[in-house]
Amino acid sequence: MELVTNLMTGFGVAFTPINLLYCFIGCVLGTLIGVLPGIGPVATIAMLLPATYALPPVSALIMLAGIYYGAQYGGSTTAILVNLPGESASVVTVIDGHQMARQGRAGPALAAAGLGSFFAGCVGTLILAAFAAPLTEVAFKFGSAEYFSLMVLGLIGAVVLASGSLIKAIAMIVLGLLLGLIGTDVNSGVARFSFDIPELTDGIGFVVIAMGVFGYGEIISNLSQSSEHREVFTGKVKGLFPTKEDFKRMLPAVLRGTFLGSALGILPGGGALLSSFAAYTIEKKTRLQPGEVPFGKGNIRGVAAPESANNAGSQTSFIPLLTLGIPPNAVMALMVGAMTIHNIQPGPQVMTSNPQLFWGLIASMWLGNLMLVVLNLPLIGIWIKLLSVPYRWLFPAIVLFCAIGVYSTNNNTFDVWTVAIFGVIGYVFIKLGCEPAPLLLGFILGPMMEEHLRRALLLSRGDWSVLITRPLSASLLAAALILIVIVALPSIKAKREEAFVED
């Protein structure tokens, strides 16, 4: 009964005209920045933080939260239509979503992403409301050793996720880890692998690599072919909404993605990104039904599961922020900044000292998800119009949007040139048959793995056995080892290669 009373309080706060307006503004802005490749929620929230000074605290946080989960919706649009992950959590959606668009099934792909995100968002919000306090106990049990082991498991999962050769997948992860080392050493403050280039002392940005490898690489690959052989949006769109068969396949994938995203969102370092990768990995390990399209060739489960997972993860990542005061990712760190601006100390006391803010924010998430479905599903027809744009006009627009997105992050022309370099590298990957998704996961998790490993070794005074003497850490490493053994088994390896065989 207490939960119902609290939610009634929350809806009373969220349903005020001013908060509904800012929730709507946040959702629209989130969708727009998700659609525009390169301009992620981190950059947008960072730019809008000064604007929240004049707003009431609850309205400010409702708007910023709307931007965050709205970007998870919008990011899938460019991933599906133009092979560009508009947001980092949409990297996996590119793999099957863009293939569906090429086959004239962009409508069902966008609808699957939208409906999956709505369901997962609602479930994530309910979990946040019902289990915020007890679920933080799980996060309490995670030390640096456990985080390191969790990330090792995530990288092993990325090897399983990658199509094609296992050796190439491992090479991509290692390359991602190496790229993540570029920058300034966390402990000593000394620049490393920067080759005396001042711009590299802060490291290479995720947006730079994602836009270069996925966006520019694909453009160069298409321009290297004659116009009739270009694998862009050929054929007519067969329908705007999924068929009954699609719904039948989507539903279990959405449920699995929602469950996984809700669990991983609580853990720092998890959130929307790791959730989407993990959900896709699980779907690929789930047996294909008779007549079902293979993964990597336009399987609707490859869109529905990661999109559900990233939205559920983005909702439940508020749990450690609101109950522990620990930001699990960069966006939540900015939310801490927004709360501090308004003299609110994030942590367990928020629930008791400022219940209107706590429950008002939770109630606004459900309203925001409803707004996003109402906003996005009717707009599917407009997004499909992108398919009719001739490629000679489309590719300069993609190049321009990428350049603007990358430049706006740091206001630095060096980043624009770096994207061009990674575009050439992305083209080489396409020619070599290498999947770039594991590279991006290695790049993101690499610095975090290093930080947690070094912290664990500092706390244990250099004793590496801390990774296997702590039960939770040992369990995660054992799961990673079992995954390696399973994938290496000849029978599994043969089936995996058969699943990824090129047409």
C-alpha positions as CSV (number, residue, x, y, z in Angstrom):
1,M,0.0,0.0,0.0
2,E,2.9,2.3,0.8
3,L,4.1,1.9,-2.8
4,V,0.7,2.9,-4.2
5,T,0.6,5.9,-1.9
6,N,4.1,7.0,-3.1
7,L,3.2,6.5,-6.7
8,M,0.0,8.6,-6.3
9,T,2.2,11.3,-4.8
10,G,4.6,11.0,-7.8
11,F,1.8,11.2,-10.4
12,G,0.3,14.2,-8.5
13,V,3.7,16.0,-9.0
14,A,4.3,14.7,-12.6
15,F,0.8,15.7,-13.8
16,T,1.2,19.4,-13.1
17,P,1.2,21.4,-16.3
18,I,4.7,22.7,-15.9
19,N,6.2,19.3,-15.3
20,L,4.2,17.7,-18.2
21,L,5.6,20.5,-20.4
22,Y,9.2,19.9,-19.4
23,C,8.8,16.1,-19.7
24,F,7.5,16.6,-23.3
25,I,10.4,19.0,-24.1
26,G,12.9,16.5,-22.7
27,C,11.4,13.6,-24.8
28,V,11.3,15.7,-28.0
29,L,14.9,16.8,-27.5
30,G,16.0,13.3,-26.6
31,T,14.5,11.9,-29.7
32,L,16.1,14.6,-31.9
33,I,19.5,14.2,-30.5
34,G,19.2,10.4,-30.7
35,V,18.3,10.7,-34.4
36,L,21.2,13.1,-35.1
37,P,24.3,10.9,-35.3
38,G,27.1,12.1,-33.0
39,I,25.1,14.4,-30.7
40,G,24.5,12.1,-27.7
41,P,22.7,12.7,-24.4
42,V,25.9,13.4,-22.6
43,A,26.8,16.4,-24.8
44,T,23.2,17.7,-24.8
45,I,22.7,17.4,-21.0
46,A,26.1,19.1,-20.5
47,M,25.1,22.0,-22.7
48,L,21.6,22.3,-21.0
49,L,22.9,22.1,-17.4
50,P,23.3,26.0,-17.1
51,A,19.7,26.4,-18.5
52,T,18.3,24.4,-15.5
53,Y,19.4,27.0,-13.0
54,A,16.1,28.9,-13.5
55,L,13.9,25.8,-13.4
56,P,12.3,24.2,-10.3
57,P,14.5,21.2,-9.2
58,V,11.8,18.6,-10.1
59,S,11.1,20.1,-13.5
60,A,14.8,20.3,-14.3
61,L,15.5,16.6,-13.5
62,I,12.3,15.5,-15.3
63,M,13.5,17.3,-18.5
64,L,17.1,15.9,-18.2
65,A,15.7,12.4,-17.6
66,G,13.5,12.7,-20.7
67,I,16.5,13.6,-22.8
68,Y,18.3,10.5,-21.6
69,Y,15.7,7.8,-22.2
70,G,14.3,9.7,-25.3
71,A,17.8,9.4,-26.9
72,Q,17.5,5.6,-26.5
73,Y,14.4,5.8,-28.8
74,G,15.9,8.2,-31.3
75,G,19.2,6.4,-31.6
76,S,17.6,3.4,-33.2
77,T,16.2,5.5,-36.0
78,T,19.5,6.4,-37.6
79,A,20.9,2.9,-36.7
80,I,18.2,1.3,-38.8
81,L,17.8,3.7,-41.7
82,V,21.4,5.0,-42.4
83,N,23.6,2.4,-40.6
84,L,24.7,5.0,-38.0
85,P,24.3,4.5,-34.3
86,G,22.8,7.8,-33.2
87,E,23.5,6.9,-29.6
88,S,26.2,4.5,-28.3
89,A,23.6,2.0,-27.0
90,S,22.2,1.6,-30.5
91,V,25.5,0.2,-31.9
92,V,24.1,-3.4,-31.8
93,T,20.8,-2.3,-33.5
94,V,22.8,-1.4,-36.6
95,I,23.6,-5.1,-37.3
96,D,20.1,-6.4,-38.0
97,G,18.1,-3.2,-38.1
98,H,19.9,-1.8,-41.1
99,Q,19.7,-5.2,-42.9
100,M,15.9,-5.0,-42.4
101,A,15.9,-1.5,-44.0
102,R,17.8,-2.8,-47.0
103,Q,15.2,-5.5,-47.4
104,G,12.4,-2.9,-47.4
105,R,11.4,-3.7,-43.8
106,A,12.4,-0.4,-42.1
107,G,8.8,0.1,-40.8
108,P,8.6,-3.1,-38.8
109,A,12.2,-2.5,-37.5
110,L,11.3,1.0,-36.3
111,A,8.0,-0.2,-34.8
112,A,9.8,-3.2,-33.1
113,A,12.3,-0.7,-31.6
114,G,9.6,1.7,-30.5
115,L,7.2,-0.9,-29.0
116,G,10.0,-2.8,-27.3
117,S,11.4,0.4,-25.8
118,F,8.0,1.4,-24.5
119,F,7.3,-2.0,-22.8
120,A,10.8,-2.1,-21.3
121,G,10.6,1.5,-20.2
122,C,7.4,0.8,-18.3
123,V,8.8,-2.3,-16.7
124,G,12.0,-0.5,-15.8
125,T,10.1,2.3,-14.2
126,L,8.0,-0.2,-12.1
127,I,11.2,-2.0,-11.0
128,L,12.7,1.4,-10.1
129,A,9.6,2.2,-8.0
130,A,9.2,-1.2,-6.3
131,F,12.7,-2.5,-5.8
132,A,14.9,0.7,-5.6
133,A,15.9,0.1,-2.0
134,P,16.5,-3.7,-2.0
135,L,18.2,-3.8,-5.4
136,T,20.9,-1.4,-4.3
137,E,22.0,-4.1,-1.9
138,V,23.2,-6.0,-5.0
139,A,25.4,-3.0,-6.1
140,F,26.8,-2.8,-2.6
141,K,28.4,-6.3,-3.0
142,F,30.3,-5.1,-6.1
143,G,33.9,-4.0,-5.5
144,S,36.6,-3.2,-8.0
145,A,37.4,-6.9,-8.5
146,E,33.8,-7.7,-9.3
147,Y,33.5,-4.8,-11.8
148,F,36.7,-6.0,-13.6
149,S,35.3,-9.6,-13.8
150,L,31.9,-8.3,-15.0
151,M,33.7,-6.4,-17.8
152,V,35.8,-9.4,-18.8
153,L,32.5,-11.4,-19.1
154,G,31.1,-8.5,-21.2
155,L,34.1,-8.7,-23.6
156,I,33.9,-12.5,-23.9
157,G,30.2,-12.0,-24.7
158,A,31.3,-9.6,-27.5
159,V,33.4,-12.3,-29.1
160,V,30.4,-14.6,-29.1
161,L,28.3,-11.7,-30.5
162,A,30.6,-11.0,-33.4
163,S,29.9,-12.5,-36.8
164,G,32.6,-14.3,-38.7
165,S,36.0,-15.5,-37.5
166,L,36.6,-15.8,-33.7
167,I,40.2,-14.6,-34.3
168,K,39.0,-11.5,-36.1
169,A,36.6,-10.8,-33.2
170,I,39.3,-11.1,-30.6
171,A,41.6,-8.9,-32.7
172,M,38.9,-6.2,-32.8
173,I,38.5,-6.3,-29.0
174,V,42.2,-6.1,-28.5
175,L,42.4,-3.2,-30.9
176,G,39.6,-1.5,-29.0
177,L,41.4,-2.0,-25.7
178,L,44.6,-0.5,-27.2
179,L,42.7,2.5,-28.5
180,G,41.2,3.0,-25.0
181,L,44.7,3.3,-23.5
182,I,45.5,6.4,-25.5
183,G,45.3,9.5,-23.3
184,T,46.4,10.4,-19.8
185,D,47.3,7.8,-17.1
186,V,44.7,7.9,-14.3
187,N,47.2,7.3,-11.5
188,S,50.3,9.2,-12.6
189,G,48.7,11.9,-14.8
190,V,51.3,11.2,-17.5
191,A,50.2,11.3,-21.2
192,R,50.7,7.9,-22.9
193,F,50.5,6.8,-26.6
194,S,49.7,10.3,-27.5
195,F,52.7,10.7,-29.8
196,D,53.2,14.3,-28.6
197,I,49.9,15.3,-30.2
198,P,48.2,17.6,-27.6
199,E,44.7,16.7,-28.8
200,L,45.3,13.0,-27.9
201,T,46.2,13.6,-24.3
202,D,42.4,13.4,-23.5
203,G,42.1,10.2,-25.5
204,I,40.0,9.5,-28.6
205,G,36.3,10.1,-28.2
206,F,33.7,7.3,-28.6
207,V,31.7,9.4,-31.0
208,V,34.8,9.9,-33.2
209,I,35.4,6.1,-33.6
210,A,31.7,5.2,-33.9
211,M,31.0,7.8,-36.6
212,G,34.2,7.0,-38.5
213,V,34.0,3.2,-38.4
214,F,30.3,2.8,-38.9
215,G,29.3,6.0,-40.8
216,Y,32.2,7.1,-43.0
217,G,33.4,3.4,-43.5
218,E,30.0,2.4,-44.9
219,I,29.9,5.5,-47.2
220,I,33.4,4.8,-48.6
221,S,32.4,1.2,-49.1
222,N,29.2,2.2,-51.0
223,L,31.1,4.8,-53.1
224,S,33.7,2.2,-54.1
225,Q,30.9,0.4,-56.0
226,S,29.0,1.3,-59.1
227,S,25.5,2.8,-58.4
228,E,23.5,-0.3,-59.3
229,H,25.6,-2.4,-56.8
230,R,25.3,-0.1,-53.8
231,E,23.7,-1.8,-50.9
232,V,21.6,1.1,-49.7
233,F,17.8,1.4,-49.5
234,T,16.7,-0.8,-52.5
235,G,13.3,-2.1,-53.0
236,K,9.9,-0.8,-51.7
237,V,8.9,-0.7,-48.1
238,K,6.6,-3.7,-47.5
239,G,4.7,-2.3,-44.5
240,L,5.0,0.1,-41.6
241,F,4.1,-2.3,-38.8
242,P,5.3,-5.8,-37.8
243,T,3.3,-8.8,-39.0
244,K,1.7,-11.3,-36.7
245,E,4.7,-13.6,-37.2
246,D,7.0,-10.7,-36.3
247,F,5.1,-10.1,-33.1
248,K,5.3,-13.8,-32.2
249,R,9.1,-13.7,-32.5
250,M,9.5,-10.3,-31.0
251,L,7.6,-10.9,-27.7
252,P,10.0,-13.4,-26.1
253,A,13.0,-11.3,-27.3
254,V,11.5,-8.1,-25.7
255,L,10.8,-10.0,-22.4
256,R,14.4,-11.3,-22.3
257,G,15.9,-7.9,-23.2
258,T,13.7,-6.1,-20.6
259,F,14.7,-8.5,-17.8
260,L,18.4,-8.4,-18.7
261,G,18.5,-4.6,-19.2
262,S,16.7,-4.1,-15.8
263,A,19.3,-6.2,-14.0
264,L,22.4,-4.7,-15.8
265,G,21.2,-1.1,-15.5
266,I,21.6,-1.2,-11.7
267,L,25.3,-2.0,-12.0
268,P,27.8,0.9,-12.5
269,G,29.5,0.4,-15.8
270,G,26.4,-1.5,-17.1
271,G,23.5,0.7,-18.1
272,A,22.0,0.9,-21.5
273,L,25.2,0.1,-23.5
274,L,26.2,-3.2,-21.8
275,S,22.5,-4.2,-21.6
276,S,22.0,-3.9,-25.4
277,F,25.2,-5.9,-26.2
278,A,24.3,-8.6,-23.6
279,A,20.7,-8.9,-24.9
280,Y,21.9,-9.3,-28.5
281,T,24.4,-12.0,-27.4
282,I,21.6,-14.0,-25.7
283,E,19.4,-13.7,-28.7
284,K,22.1,-15.1,-30.9
285,K,22.6,-18.0,-28.6
286,T,18.8,-18.7,-28.7
287,R,17.8,-21.3,-31.3
288,L,16.4,-20.0,-34.6
289,Q,12.9,-21.0,-35.5
290,P,12.1,-22.7,-38.8
291,G,12.0,-20.1,-41.6
292,E,13.6,-17.4,-39.4
293,V,16.1,-15.0,-40.9
294,P,19.7,-15.6,-39.5
295,F,21.2,-12.9,-37.2
296,G,23.1,-10.3,-39.1
297,K,20.8,-10.7,-42.1
298,G,17.7,-8.8,-40.7
299,N,16.3,-10.8,-37.8
300,I,13.7,-8.7,-36.0
301,R,14.7,-10.2,-32.7
302,G,18.1,-8.5,-33.2
303,V,16.3,-5.2,-33.1
304,A,13.6,-5.8,-30.4
305,A,15.9,-7.3,-27.8
306,P,18.7,-4.7,-27.6
307,E,16.3,-1.8,-27.9
308,S,14.2,-3.2,-25.0
309,A,17.4,-3.8,-23.0
310,N,18.9,-0.4,-23.5
311,N,15.7,1.4,-22.5
312,A,15.2,-0.8,-19.4
313,G,18.8,-0.3,-18.5
314,S,18.5,3.5,-18.9
315,Q,15.5,3.5,-16.4
316,T,17.0,1.2,-13.8
317,S,20.4,3.1,-13.9
318,F,18.6,5.8,-11.8
319,I,18.4,3.3,-8.9
320,P,22.1,3.7,-7.8
321,L,21.9,7.4,-8.5
322,L,18.7,8.1,-6.4
323,T,19.4,5.6,-3.6
324,L,23.2,5.6,-3.2
325,G,24.2,8.8,-4.9
326,I,26.5,6.8,-7.2
327,P,26.3,7.7,-10.9
328,P,26.6,4.4,-12.9
329,N,27.4,6.2,-16.2
330,A,28.4,9.6,-17.7
331,V,24.7,10.8,-18.0
332,M,24.0,10.0,-14.4
333,A,27.1,11.9,-13.4
334,L,25.6,14.9,-15.1
335,M,22.4,14.3,-13.2
336,V,24.4,14.5,-10.0
337,G,25.6,17.8,-11.2
338,A,22.1,19.0,-11.9
339,M,21.0,17.9,-8.4
340,T,23.9,19.7,-6.8
341,I,23.1,22.9,-8.7
342,H,19.7,22.8,-6.9
343,N,21.3,22.0,-3.5
344,I,20.0,18.4,-3.4
345,Q,22.4,15.8,-2.1
346,P,21.9,12.6,-4.1
347,G,21.8,9.5,-1.9
348,P,19.5,7.5,0.4
349,Q,18.2,10.6,2.1
350,V,16.5,11.9,-1.2
351,M,13.7,9.3,-0.7
352,T,12.9,10.6,2.8
353,S,13.9,14.3,2.6
354,N,12.6,15.0,-0.9
355,P,9.9,12.4,-1.7
356,Q,8.2,14.7,-4.2
357,L,11.3,14.8,-6.3
358,F,12.0,11.1,-6.0
359,W,8.5,9.8,-6.8
360,G,7.7,12.7,-9.2
361,L,10.8,11.7,-11.3
362,I,9.7,8.1,-11.3
363,A,6.1,8.9,-12.3
364,S,7.4,11.2,-15.1
365,M,9.3,8.3,-16.6
366,W,6.2,6.4,-17.3
367,L,4.5,9.5,-18.8
368,G,7.7,10.1,-20.8
369,N,7.7,6.6,-22.3
370,L,4.0,7.0,-23.2
371,M,4.8,10.4,-24.9
372,L,7.7,8.8,-26.8
373,V,5.4,6.1,-28.3
374,V,2.8,8.6,-29.3
375,L,5.6,10.8,-30.8
376,N,7.5,8.1,-32.6
377,L,5.1,5.5,-34.0
378,P,3.1,8.0,-36.1
379,L,6.4,9.4,-37.3
380,I,7.6,6.1,-38.8
381,G,6.1,7.1,-42.2
382,I,8.2,10.3,-42.1
383,W,11.4,8.4,-41.3
384,I,10.6,5.9,-44.1
385,K,10.7,8.9,-46.5
386,L,14.5,8.9,-46.0
387,L,14.5,5.7,-48.1
388,S,13.5,7.6,-51.2
389,V,16.3,10.1,-51.0
390,P,18.9,9.4,-53.8
391,Y,22.3,8.2,-52.4
392,R,24.1,11.1,-54.1
393,W,22.2,13.5,-51.8
394,L,22.1,11.2,-48.8
395,F,25.8,10.6,-48.3
396,P,26.9,14.3,-48.2
397,A,24.1,14.8,-45.6
398,I,25.4,11.9,-43.5
399,V,29.0,13.3,-43.8
400,L,27.8,16.7,-42.8
401,F,25.7,15.5,-39.8
402,C,28.6,13.4,-38.6
403,A,31.1,16.3,-38.9
404,I,28.7,18.7,-37.1
405,G,28.0,16.1,-34.3
406,V,31.7,15.4,-33.8
407,Y,32.8,19.0,-33.9
408,S,30.0,20.1,-31.4
409,T,31.3,17.6,-28.8
410,N,34.7,19.4,-28.2
411,N,34.6,22.3,-30.7
412,N,37.7,20.8,-32.2
413,T,38.5,20.3,-35.9
414,F,41.1,17.6,-35.0
415,D,38.2,15.3,-34.2
416,V,36.7,15.9,-37.7
417,W,40.0,14.8,-39.3
418,T,40.2,11.8,-36.9
419,V,36.7,10.7,-38.0
420,A,37.9,10.7,-41.6
421,I,40.9,8.5,-40.6
422,F,38.7,6.1,-38.8
423,G,36.4,6.1,-41.9
424,V,39.3,4.7,-44.0
425,I,40.0,2.2,-41.2
426,G,36.3,1.2,-41.2
427,Y,36.4,0.6,-44.9
428,V,39.5,-1.7,-44.4
429,F,37.5,-3.6,-41.8
430,I,34.6,-4.1,-44.3
431,K,37.1,-5.4,-46.9
432,L,38.7,-7.7,-44.3
433,G,35.3,-9.0,-43.1
434,C,35.8,-7.7,-39.5
435,E,32.8,-6.8,-37.3
436,P,33.5,-3.4,-35.7
437,A,31.0,-3.8,-32.8
438,P,33.5,-5.7,-30.5
439,L,36.0,-2.9,-31.2
440,L,33.6,-0.3,-29.7
441,L,32.8,-2.4,-26.7
442,G,36.6,-3.0,-26.1
443,F,37.2,0.7,-26.4
444,I,34.5,1.7,-23.9
445,L,35.2,-1.0,-21.3
446,G,39.0,-0.9,-21.6
447,P,39.6,2.2,-19.5
448,M,37.0,1.1,-17.0
449,M,38.6,-2.3,-16.7
450,E,42.0,-0.8,-16.2
451,E,40.8,1.5,-13.5
452,H,39.0,-1.2,-11.6
453,L,41.9,-3.7,-12.0
454,R,44.4,-1.2,-10.7
455,R,42.1,-0.2,-7.8
456,A,41.6,-3.9,-6.9
457,L,45.4,-4.5,-6.9
458,L,46.0,-1.4,-4.9
459,L,43.5,-2.5,-2.2
460,S,45.0,-6.0,-2.2
461,R,48.6,-4.7,-2.2
462,G,49.4,-6.3,-5.6
463,D,47.8,-9.7,-4.8
464,W,46.2,-11.0,-8.1
465,S,44.4,-13.7,-6.2
466,V,41.8,-11.1,-5.1
467,L,40.0,-11.8,-8.5
468,I,39.4,-15.4,-7.6
469,T,39.1,-15.3,-3.8
470,R,36.1,-13.0,-3.8
471,P,33.1,-15.3,-4.6
472,L,31.2,-13.0,-6.9
473,S,34.3,-12.1,-8.9
474,A,35.2,-15.7,-9.2
475,S,31.7,-16.6,-10.4
476,L,31.8,-14.0,-13.1
477,L,35.2,-15.1,-14.3
478,A,34.1,-18.8,-14.2
479,A,31.1,-17.8,-16.4
480,A,33.5,-16.1,-18.8
481,L,35.6,-19.2,-18.9
482,I,32.6,-21.5,-19.5
483,L,31.5,-19.2,-22.4
484,I,35.0,-19.5,-24.0
485,V,34.9,-23.3,-23.7
486,I,31.4,-23.6,-25.1
487,V,32.3,-21.4,-28.1
488,A,35.5,-23.3,-28.7
489,L,33.8,-26.7,-28.8
490,P,34.0,-28.0,-32.4
491,S,30.3,-28.7,-32.7
492,I,29.3,-25.2,-31.4
493,K,32.0,-23.6,-33.6
494,A,30.8,-25.4,-36.7
495,K,27.2,-24.3,-36.0
496,R,28.3,-20.7,-35.3
497,E,30.2,-20.5,-38.6
498,E,27.2,-22.0,-40.4
499,A,25.0,-19.3,-38.9
500,F,27.3,-16.6,-40.1
501,V,27.9,-17.9,-43.6
502,E,27.6,-15.2,-46.2
503,D,25.0,-15.4,-48.9
